[in-house]
């Protein structure tokens, strides 16, 4: 793949996930973006910079969800990890998007490890 930010299978995982998992992932992303806005970060710019056609997670395509999640994981991993703990149903899908092969919920350590790999930590 030319774009190294895309994890193989992440978009496919989103496309094949149960609707409630995708909805949970959209909620996770929306809350993370809202938290960033509260910290004075232009979350819309993060989504736009990731190539998303919209800044509203509820309207994002699977590809936009994936690219925005990857951008948040690289730029604001602490926010993504904090919010992900409140969305256990989205954690398995988040693991797939971040390249963890669909690791299941219950792993704040797993998620932290995935985010650490992405950020070089």
LOROSE-812112 format. One record per atom (N, C-alpha, C): residue number from 1; residue in one letter; x, y, z. Coordinates in pm, whole numbers, plus 32768, in hexadecimal, padded with zeros to 4 digits. Layout:
N
@pos->NUM, code->A, px->X, py->Y, pz->Z
...
//
This chain:
121
@pos->1, code->X, px->8053, py->7F8A, pz->8000
@pos->1, code->X, px->8000, py->8000, pz->8000
@pos->1, code->X, px->8057, py->807C, pz->8000
@pos->2, code->X, px->802C, py->80E0, pz->7FB7
@pos->2, code->X, px->807A, py->815A, pz->7FB2
@pos->2, code->X, px->806B, py->81AC, pz->8032
@pos->3, code->X, px->7FF2, py->81B0, pz->8069
@pos->3, code->X, px->7FD9, py->81FF, pz->80E1
@pos->3, code->X, px->7FF5, py->81AA, pz->815B
@pos->4, code->X, px->8064, py->81C4, pz->819D
@pos->4, code->X, px->808D, py->8174, pz->8210
@pos->4, code->X, px->8031, py->8185, pz->8288
@pos->5, code->X, px->7FDA, py->81EC, pz->8286
@pos->5, code->X, px->7F82, py->8201, pz->82F8
@pos->5, code->X, px->7F11, py->819C, pz->82F9
@pos->6, code->X, px->7EF4, py->815C, pz->8289
@pos->6, code->X, px->7E87, py->80FC, pz->8283
@pos->6, code->X, px->7EB9, py->8073, pz->82AD
@pos->7, code->X, px->7E73, py->8037, pz->830A
@pos->7, code->X, px->7E96, py->7FB1, pz->8337
@pos->7, code->X, px->7E4B, py->7F4D, pz->82E0
@pos->8, code->X, px->7E8F, py->7EE6, pz->82AE
@pos->8, code->X, px->7E4C, py->7E83, pz->825B
@pos->8, code->X, px->7DD7, py->7E45, pz->82A6
@pos->9, code->X, px->7D65, py->7E3E, pz->8265
@pos->9, code->X, px->7CF1, py->7DFC, pz->829F
@pos->9, code->X, px->7C9C, py->7E54, pz->82F7
@pos->10, code->X, px->7CC9, py->7ECA, pz->831A
@pos->10, code->X, px->7C7C, py->7F21, pz->8372
@pos->10, code->X, px->7BF9, py->7F4D, pz->8335
@pos->11, code->X, px->7BFD, py->7F7A, pz->82B7
@pos->11, code->X, px->7B82, py->7FA5, pz->8275
@pos->11, code->X, px->7B27, py->7F2D, pz->825F
@pos->12, code->X, px->7B62, py->7EBB, pz->823E
@pos->12, code->X, px->7B14, py->7E40, pz->822E
@pos->12, code->X, px->7AD1, py->7E18, pz->82B1
@pos->13, code->X, px->7B1A, py->7E26, pz->831F
@pos->13, code->X, px->7AE2, py->7E07, pz->83A3
@pos->13, code->X, px->7A6A, py->7E60, pz->83C0
@pos->14, code->X, px->7A74, py->7EE1, pz->839E
@pos->14, code->X, px->7A03, py->7F3C, pz->83B1
@pos->14, code->X, px->798D, py->7F13, pz->835B
@pos->15, code->X, px->79A9, py->7EEE, pz->82DE
@pos->15, code->X, px->793E, py->7EC8, pz->8283
@pos->15, code->X, px->78F7, py->7E48, pz->82B0
@pos->16, code->X, px->7940, py->7DED, pz->82F0
@pos->16, code->X, px->7907, py->7D6C, pz->8317
@pos->16, code->X, px->78D5, py->7D6A, pz->83A7
@pos->17, code->X, px->78EE, py->7DD4, pz->83F2
@pos->17, code->X, px->78C6, py->7DD7, pz->847F
@pos->17, code->X, px->782F, py->7DE3, pz->848C
@pos->18, code->X, px->77FE, py->7DB3, pz->84FD
@pos->18, code->X, px->776F, py->7DC2, pz->851C
@pos->18, code->X, px->774F, py->7E56, pz->8526
@pos->19, code->X, px->76D7, py->7E7C, pz->84FB
@pos->19, code->X, px->76B1, py->7F0B, pz->84FF
@pos->19, code->X, px->76C4, py->7F4B, pz->8588
@pos->20, code->X, px->76A9, py->7F00, pz->85F3
@pos->20, code->X, px->76B8, py->7F3B, pz->8679
@pos->20, code->X, px->774B, py->7F55, pz->869A
@pos->21, code->X, px->77A6, py->7F05, pz->8663
@pos->21, code->X, px->7836, py->7F1F, pz->8679
@pos->21, code->X, px->7860, py->7F9D, pz->862E
@pos->22, code->X, px->7830, py->7FAC, pz->85B3
@pos->22, code->X, px->7852, py->8023, pz->8565
@pos->22, code->X, px->7816, py->809E, pz->85A9
@pos->23, code->X, px->779A, py->8094, pz->85DA
@pos->23, code->X, px->775C, py->8104, pz->8622
@pos->23, code->X, px->77AD, py->8128, pz->869D
@pos->24, code->X, px->77DD, py->80C2, pz->86E7
@pos->24, code->X, px->782F, py->80DC, pz->875D
@pos->24, code->X, px->78B2, py->8121, pz->8735
@pos->25, code->X, px->78EC, py->80F7, pz->86C4
@pos->25, code->X, px->7968, py->8135, pz->8695
@pos->25, code->X, px->794D, py->81C7, pz->866E
@pos->26, code->X, px->78DC, py->81E0, pz->862D
@pos->26, code->X, px->78B7, py->826A, pz->860A
@pos->26, code->X, px->78A8, py->82BE, pz->8689
@pos->27, code->X, px->7868, py->8284, pz->86F0
@pos->27, code->X, px->7857, py->82CB, pz->876F
@pos->27, code->X, px->78DC, py->82E8, pz->87B1
@pos->28, code->X, px->7935, py->8286, pz->87AF
@pos->28, code->X, px->79BB, py->8297, pz->87E8
@pos->28, code->X, px->7A03, py->830A, pz->87A2
@pos->29, code->X, px->79FD, py->8309, pz->871D
@pos->29, code->X, px->7A42, py->8370, pz->86D0
@pos->29, code->X, px->7A03, py->83F9, pz->86E9
@pos->30, code->X, px->797E, py->83FE, pz->86EF
@pos->30, code->X, px->793A, py->847E, pz->8709
@pos->30, code->X, px->7960, py->84B5, pz->8791
@pos->31, code->X, px->7965, py->845E, pz->87F7
@pos->31, code->X, px->7988, py->848C, pz->887D
@pos->31, code->X, px->7A19, py->84B9, pz->8884
@pos->32, code->X, px->7A72, py->8470, pz->8840
@pos->32, code->X, px->7AFF, py->8497, pz->883E
@pos->32, code->X, px->7B10, py->8520, pz->87FC
@pos->33, code->X, px->7AC8, py->8535, pz->878F
@pos->33, code->X, px->7AD1, py->85B5, pz->8749
@pos->33, code->X, px->7A97, py->8626, pz->879F
@pos->34, code->X, px->7A2B, py->8609, pz->87E6
@pos->34, code->X, px->79EF, py->866C, pz->883F
@pos->34, code->X, px->7A50, py->868E, pz->88B1
@pos->35, code->X, px->7A93, py->8629, pz->88E7
@pos->35, code->X, px->7AF4, py->8640, pz->8951
@pos->35, code->X, px->7B67, py->8699, pz->891F
@pos->36, code->X, px->7B95, py->867E, pz->88A6
@pos->36, code->X, px->7C00, py->86D0, pz->886C
@pos->36, code->X, px->7BD2, py->8760, pz->885C
@pos->37, code->X, px->7B56, py->8773, pz->882C
@pos->37, code->X, px->7B21, py->87FA, pz->881D
@pos->37, code->X, px->7B23, py->8842, pz->88A3
@pos->38, code->X, px->7AFD, py->87F9, pz->890E
@pos->38, code->X, px->7AFE, py->8832, pz->8994
@pos->38, code->X, px->7B88, py->8859, pz->89C4
@pos->39, code->X, px->7BEF, py->881B, pz->8989
@pos->39, code->X, px->7C7A, py->883A, pz->89AC
@pos->39, code->X, px->7CB4, py->88A5, pz->8950
@pos->40, code->X, px->7C5F, py->88DC, pz->88F7
@pos->40, code->X, px->7C8D, py->8944, pz->889C
@pos->40, code->X, px->7CCD, py->8911, pz->881D
@pos->41, code->X, px->7CBF, py->888F, pz->8802
@pos->41, code->X, px->7CF6, py->8855, pz->8787
@pos->41, code->X, px->7C89, py->8855, pz->871D
@pos->42, code->X, px->7CAB, py->887A, pz->86A3
@pos->42, code->X, px->7C4A, py->8878, pz->8635
@pos->42, code->X, px->7C3D, py->87E9, pz->8603
@pos->43, code->X, px->7BDD, py->87A0, pz->863D
@pos->43, code->X, px->7BC9, py->8714, pz->8618
@pos->43, code->X, px->7B9D, py->8707, pz->8587
@pos->44, code->X, px->7B56, py->8769, pz->8554
@pos->44, code->X, px->7B2F, py->8768, pz->84C7
@pos->44, code->X, px->7BA9, py->876A, pz->846C
@pos->45, code->X, px->7C0F, py->87B2, pz->8496
@pos->45, code->X, px->7C8B, py->87B7, pz->8448
@pos->45, code->X, px->7CD1, py->8730, pz->844A
@pos->46, code->X, px->7CC6, py->86E8, pz->84BA
@pos->46, code->X, px->7D01, py->8661, pz->84C2
@pos->46, code->X, px->7CBD, py->8607, pz->845C
@pos->47, code->X, px->7C36, py->860A, pz->845A
@pos->47, code->X, px->7BEB, py->85B7, pz->83FB
@pos->47, code->X, px->7C07, py->85E1, pz->836B
@pos->48, code->X, px->7C06, py->8663, pz->8352
@pos->48, code->X, px->7C21, py->8694, pz->82CB
@pos->48, code->X, px->7CAF, py->866F, pz->829F
@pos->49, code->X, px->7D0D, py->867D, pz->82FB
@pos->49, code->X, px->7D98, py->865B, pz->82DD
@pos->49, code->X, px->7DAA, py->85C7, pz->82C0
@pos->50, code->X, px->7D4F, py->8575, pz->82F6
@pos->50, code->X, px->7D53, py->84E5, pz->82DD
@pos->50, code->X, px->7D10, py->84C2, pz->8258
@pos->51, code->X, px->7CD9, py->8527, pz->8216
@pos->51, code->X, px->7C9A, py->850F, pz->8195
@pos->51, code->X, px->7C05, py->84F0, pz->819E
@pos->52, code->X, px->7BCA, py->8500, pz->8214
@pos->52, code->X, px->7B3B, py->84E2, pz->8224
@pos->52, code->X, px->7AE8, py->854A, pz->81D9
@pos->53, code->X, px->7A7E, py->851B, pz->819A
@pos->53, code->X, px->7A25, py->8573, pz->814E
@pos->53, code->X, px->79CC, py->85C6, pz->81AA
@pos->54, code->X, px->79BD, py->859C, pz->8226
@pos->54, code->X, px->796B, py->85E1, pz->8289
@pos->54, code->X, px->79B0, py->85D9, pz->8310
@pos->55, code->X, px->798E, py->8634, pz->8368
@pos->55, code->X, px->79C6, py->8631, pz->83EF
@pos->55, code->X, px->7964, py->85F2, pz->8451
@pos->56, code->X, px->78F0, py->85C6, pz->8423
@pos->56, code->X, px->788A, py->8587, pz->8477
@pos->56, code->X, px->7898, py->84F0, pz->846F
@pos->57, code->X, px->78C5, py->84AF, pz->84DC
@pos->57, code->X, px->78D7, py->841D, pz->84D8
@pos->57, code->X, px->7858, py->83D2, pz->84B1
@pos->58, code->X, px->77E3, py->840A, pz->84CF
@pos->58, code->X, px->7766, py->83C6, pz->84AB
@pos->58, code->X, px->7750, py->83C2, pz->8415
@pos->59, code->X, px->7792, py->841A, pz->83CC
@pos->59, code->X, px->7784, py->8421, pz->833A
@pos->59, code->X, px->77FC, py->83E8, pz->82EF
@pos->60, code->X, px->7862, py->83BD, pz->8337
@pos->60, code->X, px->78DE, py->838F, pz->82F6
@pos->60, code->X, px->78CD, py->8305, pz->82B7
@pos->61, code->X, px->790F, py->82F5, pz->8246
@pos->61, code->X, px->7919, py->8271, pz->8206
@pos->61, code->X, px->7978, py->821C, pz->825B
@pos->62, code->X, px->797D, py->819B, pz->823D
@pos->62, code->X, px->79DA, py->8144, pz->8286
@pos->62, code->X, px->7A6A, py->8173, pz->8274
@pos->63, code->X, px->7A8C, py->819C, pz->81FC
@pos->63, code->X, px->7B14, py->81CD, pz->81E3
@pos->63, code->X, px->7B34, py->824A, pz->8232
@pos->64, code->X, px->7AD1, py->82A5, pz->823C
@pos->64, code->X, px->7AE5, py->831F, pz->8289
@pos->64, code->X, px->7AF0, py->8302, pz->831F
@pos->65, code->X, px->7A9F, py->82A2, pz->834F
@pos->65, code->X, px->7AA9, py->827A, pz->83DC
@pos->65, code->X, px->7B35, py->8246, pz->83F8
@pos->66, code->X, px->7B67, py->81F4, pz->839E
@pos->66, code->X, px->7BEA, py->81B8, pz->83B3
@pos->66, code->X, px->7C59, py->8222, pz->83AF
@pos->67, code->X, px->7C58, py->8277, pz->834A
@pos->67, code->X, px->7CC4, py->82DA, pz->833F
@pos->67, code->X, px->7CC0, py->833F, pz->83B2
@pos->68, code->X, px->7C48, py->8364, pz->83DF
@pos->68, code->X, px->7C3E, py->83C1, pz->844F
@pos->68, code->X, px->7C6A, py->837F, pz->84D1
@pos->69, code->X, px->7C46, py->8301, pz->84E3
@pos->69, code->X, px->7C73, py->82B7, pz->855A
@pos->69, code->X, px->7D0B, py->82AD, pz->855C
@pos->70, code->X, px->7D46, py->828F, pz->84EA
@pos->70, code->X, px->7DD8, py->8285, pz->84E2
@pos->70, code->X, px->7E19, py->830B, pz->8502
@pos->71, code->X, px->7DE1, py->8378, pz->84CD
@pos->71, code->X, px->7E19, py->83FC, pz->84E7
@pos->71, code->X, px->7E10, py->841D, pz->857C
@pos->72, code->X, px->7D9E, py->83FE, pz->85BA
@pos->72, code->X, px->7D91, py->8416, pz->864A
@pos->72, code->X, px->7DF2, py->83C1, pz->869A
@pos->73, code->X, px->7E05, py->8345, pz->8670
@pos->73, code->X, px->7E61, py->82EB, pz->86B6
@pos->73, code->X, px->7EF1, py->831F, pz->86AF
@pos->74, code->X, px->7F16, py->835A, pz->863F
@pos->74, code->X, px->7F9D, py->8390, pz->8630
@pos->74, code->X, px->7FAE, py->8416, pz->8678
@pos->75, code->X, px->7F49, py->846C, pz->866C
@pos->75, code->X, px->7F57, py->84F5, pz->869E
@pos->75, code->X, px->7F2B, py->8506, pz->872F
@pos->76, code->X, px->7EC8, py->84B8, pz->875A
@pos->76, code->X, px->7E90, py->84C9, pz->87E1
@pos->76, code->X, px->7E70, py->8441, pz->881F
@pos->77, code->X, px->7ED3, py->83EA, pz->882B
@pos->77, code->X, px->7EB8, py->8362, pz->885D
@pos->77, code->X, px->7E7D, py->835F, pz->88E9
@pos->78, code->X, px->7EA3, py->83BE, pz->893C
@pos->78, code->X, px->7E71, py->83BF, pz->89C6
@pos->78, code->X, px->7DDA, py->83D7, pz->89CA
@pos->79, code->X, px->7DA8, py->842C, pz->8971
@pos->79, code->X, px->7D18, py->8447, pz->896B
@pos->79, code->X, px->7CCF, py->83CD, pz->8936
@pos->80, code->X, px->7D03, py->8391, pz->88CD
@pos->80, code->X, px->7CC3, py->831B, pz->8894
@pos->80, code->X, px->7CBF, py->82AA, pz->88FA
@pos->81, code->X, px->7D2A, py->8295, pz->8943
@pos->81, code->X, px->7D2D, py->822B, pz->89A8
@pos->81, code->X, px->7CCC, py->8247, pz->8A19
@pos->82, code->X, px->7CC7, py->82C3, pz->8A47
@pos->82, code->X, px->7C6D, py->82E7, pz->8AB5
@pos->82, code->X, px->7BDB, py->82D2, pz->8A8D
@pos->83, code->X, px->7BB8, py->82FD, pz->8A17
@pos->83, code->X, px->7B2D, py->82F0, pz->89E8
@pos->83, code->X, px->7B0C, py->825F, pz->89CA
@pos->84, code->X, px->7B69, py->8214, pz->8993
@pos->84, code->X, px->7B50, py->8188, pz->896F
@pos->84, code->X, px->7B28, py->8134, pz->89E7
@pos->85, code->X, px->7B57, py->8157, pz->8A5C
@pos->85, code->X, px->7B34, py->810C, pz->8AD4
@pos->85, code->X, px->7A9F, py->8114, pz->8AF2
@pos->86, code->X, px->7A5C, py->817C, pz->8AC0
@pos->86, code->X, px->79CC, py->818B, pz->8AD6
@pos->86, code->X, px->7979, py->814A, pz->8A67
@pos->87, code->X, px->79BB, py->8110, pz->8A04
@pos->87, code->X, px->7976, py->80D2, pz->8994
@pos->87, code->X, px->79A8, py->8043, pz->8980
@pos->88, code->X, px->798C, py->7FE9, pz->89E0
@pos->88, code->X, px->79C0, py->7F61, pz->89D6
@pos->88, code->X, px->7993, py->7F18, pz->8957
@pos->89, code->X, px->791C, py->7F38, pz->8926
@pos->89, code->X, px->78EC, py->7EF4, pz->88AD
@pos->89, code->X, px->793C, py->7F1B, pz->8832
@pos->90, code->X, px->797C, py->7F8E, pz->8837
@pos->90, code->X, px->79CB, py->7FBD, pz->87C5
@pos->90, code->X, px->7A5D, py->7F91, pz->87CB
@pos->91, code->X, px->7A8A, py->7F5A, pz->883B
@pos->91, code->X, px->7B18, py->7F3F, pz->884B
@pos->91, code->X, px->7B4D, py->7ED2, pz->87EE
@pos->92, code->X, px->7AFE, py->7E6A, pz->87D4
@pos->92, code->X, px->7B2C, py->7E03, pz->8778
@pos->92, code->X, px->7B3F, py->7E3A, pz->86EC
@pos->93, code->X, px->7ADE, py->7E8B, pz->86C1
@pos->93, code->X, px->7AE7, py->7EC8, pz->863E
@pos->93, code->X, px->7B59, py->7F2E, pz->8639
@pos->94, code->X, px->7B6A, py->7F77, pz->86A5
@pos->94, code->X, px->7BD8, py->7FD7, pz->86AD
@pos->94, code->X, px->7C5D, py->7F8E, pz->869F
@pos->95, code->X, px->7C69, py->7F1A, pz->86DF
@pos->95, code->X, px->7CE3, py->7ECA, pz->86D2
@pos->95, code->X, px->7CFD, py->7EA3, pz->8641
@pos->96, code->X, px->7C92, py->7E80, pz->85F8
@pos->96, code->X, px->7CA2, py->7E5C, pz->856B
@pos->96, code->X, px->7CCE, py->7ED4, pz->8518
@pos->97, code->X, px->7C90, py->7F47, pz->8532
@pos->97, code->X, px->7CB2, py->7FC0, pz->84E7
@pos->97, code->X, px->7D42, py->7FE9, pz->8502
@pos->98, code->X, px->7D6E, py->7FDA, pz->857F
@pos->98, code->X, px->7DF6, py->8002, pz->85A3
@pos->98, code->X, px->7E5E, py->7F97, pz->8586
@pos->99, code->X, px->7E31, py->7F25, pz->8553
@pos->99, code->X, px->7E90, py->7EBE, pz->852D
@pos->99, code->X, px->7EA5, py->7E53, pz->8594
@pos->100, code->X, px->7E46, py->7E46, pz->85F3
@pos->100, code->X, px->7E54, py->7DE2, pz->865C
@pos->100, code->X, px->7E0C, py->7D61, pz->863F
@pos->101, code->X, px->7DD5, py->7D53, pz->85C6
@pos->101, code->X, px->7D96, py->7CD6, pz->85A1
@pos->101, code->X, px->7D16, py->7CB6, pz->85EB
@pos->102, code->X, px->7CCF, py->7D1D, pz->8619
@pos->102, code->X, px->7C4D, py->7D06, pz->8657
@pos->102, code->X, px->7C54, py->7CD6, pz->86E6
@pos->103, code->X, px->7CB9, py->7CFE, pz->8730
@pos->103, code->X, px->7CC1, py->7CDA, pz->87BD
@pos->103, code->X, px->7C43, py->7D09, pz->8804
@pos->104, code->X, px->7C15, py->7CB9, pz->8860
@pos->104, code->X, px->7B95, py->7CD6, pz->889F
@pos->104, code->X, px->7BA3, py->7D39, pz->8913
@pos->105, code->X, px->7B2F, py->7D66, pz->8942
@pos->105, code->X, px->7B29, py->7DC7, pz->89AF
@pos->105, code->X, px->7B6A, py->7D8E, pz->8A2C
@pos->106, code->X, px->7B83, py->7DE7, pz->8A89
@pos->106, code->X, px->7BBF, py->7DBD, pz->8B06
@pos->106, code->X, px->7C53, py->7DD6, pz->8B07
@pos->107, code->X, px->7C83, py->7E1A, pz->8AA0
@pos->107, code->X, px->7D13, py->7E2D, pz->8A99
@pos->107, code->X, px->7D3C, py->7EBD, pz->8A90
@pos->108, code->X, px->7D31, py->7F08, pz->8AFC
@pos->108, code->X, px->7D6B, py->7F8D, pz->8AFB
@pos->108, code->X, px->7DFF, py->7F82, pz->8ADC
@pos->109, code->X, px->7E3E, py->7F16, pz->8B0E
@pos->109, code->X, px->7ECA, py->7EFF, pz->8AF0
@pos->109, code->X, px->7EDF, py->7EDE, pz->8A5E
@pos->110, code->X, px->7E83, py->7E8E, pz->8A25
@pos->110, code->X, px->7E8B, py->7E6D, pz->8996
@pos->110, code->X, px->7E7F, py->7EEB, pz->8943
@pos->111, code->X, px->7E1D, py->7F3E, pz->8963
@pos->111, code->X, px->7E08, py->7FB8, pz->8917
@pos->111, code->X, px->7E80, py->8015, pz->8927
@pos->112, code->X, px->7EB2, py->8020, pz->89A2
@pos->112, code->X, px->7F28, py->8073, pz->89B8
@pos->112, code->X, px->7F9F, py->8041, pz->8968
@pos->113, code->X, px->7FAE, py->7FBC, pz->8960
@pos->113, code->X, px->801A, py->7F84, pz->8911
@pos->113, code->X, px->800D, py->7FA3, pz->887E
@pos->114, code->X, px->7F94, py->7F9B, pz->8848
@pos->114, code->X, px->7F7D, py->7FBC, pz->87BC
@pos->114, code->X, px->7F99, py->804E, pz->87A2
@pos->115, code->X, px->7F6A, py->80A4, pz->87FB
@pos->115, code->X, px->7F82, py->8133, pz->87EA
@pos->115, code->X, px->8017, py->8152, pz->87F6
@pos->116, code->X, px->805B, py->810D, pz->8852
@pos->116, code->X, px->80EA, py->8121, pz->8860
@pos->116, code->X, px->8136, py->80FB, pz->87E2
@pos->117, code->X, px->810C, py->808D, pz->87A1
@pos->117, code->X, px->814E, py->8065, pz->8724
@pos->117, code->X, px->813B, py->80CF, pz->86B9
@pos->118, code->X, px->80C4, py->8109, pz->86B3
@pos->118, code->X, px->80A8, py->816E, pz->864C
@pos->118, code->X, px->80F4, py->81EE, pz->8664
@pos->119, code->X, px->8107, py->8211, pz->86E2
@pos->119, code->X, px->8149, py->8290, pz->8701
@pos->119, code->X, px->81DE, py->8280, pz->871A
@pos->120, code->X, px->820E, py->8205, pz->870E
@pos->120, code->X, px->829D, py->81ED, pz->8720
@pos->120, code->X, px->82C5, py->81E4, pz->87B3
@pos->121, code->X, px->8261, py->81D6, pz->880D
@pos->121, code->X, px->827F, py->81D1, pz->889C
@pos->121, code->X, px->8294, py->8146, pz->88CE
//
